């Protein structure tokens, strides 16, 4: 397992707070990405600390995206 790069975490948080799909994508990628080892075993691509930071990133991105969609639907009526 490797540690997620700092720039990826920063960009993920920026887009998560802005409520964009990019924040959701980065958060989901960091949380759920897996890789196949030499013995064929699937393991998480990123270490526990990186995944621990990406779970709230994903949740906030989903929340802000949902609020944005809701506001957009509400104002078009």
C-alpha positions in Angstrom: 0.0 0.0 0.0 1.1 3.5 -0.7 0.3 6.9 0.7 -1.8 9.2 -1.3 0.0 12.3 -2.6 -0.6 15.5 -0.8 -1.6 17.3 -4.0 -4.3 14.7 -4.7 -5.7 15.1 -1.2 -5.7 18.9 -1.4 -7.4 18.9 -4.9 -9.9 16.3 -3.6 -10.8 18.5 -0.6 -11.1 21.6 -2.7 -13.5 20.0 -5.1 -15.4 18.3 -2.3 -16.1 21.6 -0.7 -17.1 23.1 -4.0 -19.5 20.2 -4.4 -18.2 19.0 -7.7 -18.2 15.5 -9.3 -14.4 15.6 -9.3 -14.4 15.7 -5.5 -16.7 12.7 -5.5 -14.5 10.9 -8.0 -11.3 11.5 -6.1 -12.8 10.6 -2.8 -14.3 7.4 -4.1 -11.0 6.5 -5.9 -8.9 7.0 -2.8 -11.4 5.1 -0.6 -12.1 2.1 -2.8 -9.2 1.6 -5.2 -7.6 -1.8 -5.1 -4.6 -3.4 -6.7 -3.7 -7.0 -7.4 -0.5 -8.2 -5.8 2.1 -10.7 -7.2 0.2 -13.6 -5.5 -3.1 -12.5 -7.0 -4.5 -11.1 -3.8 -6.6 -7.9 -4.0 -5.5 -5.2 -1.5 -6.4 -1.6 -1.1 -4.1 0.6 -3.2 -3.8 3.4 -0.5 -2.9 3.0 3.1 -5.3 3.3 6.0 -4.4 6.9 6.8 -5.1 8.0 3.2 -8.4 6.1 3.2 -9.3 7.6 6.6 -8.9 11.1 5.1 -10.8 10.3 1.9 -14.0 8.9 3.6 -15.1 12.3 5.0 -14.0 13.9 1.7 -16.3 11.6 -0.2 -19.2 12.2 2.3 -18.8 16.0 2.1 -18.6 16.0 -1.7 -21.8 13.9 -1.9 -23.5 16.2 0.6 -22.6 19.4 -1.1 -23.4 18.0 -4.5 -26.8 16.9 -3.3 -27.5 20.3 -1.8 -26.5 21.9 -5.1 -28.8 19.6 -7.1 -31.6 20.2 -4.7 -31.2 24.0 -4.9 -31.0 23.9 -8.7 -34.2 21.8 -8.9 -35.9 24.1 -6.3 -35.1 27.3 -8.2 -36.3 26.0 -11.6 -39.9 25.5 -10.5 
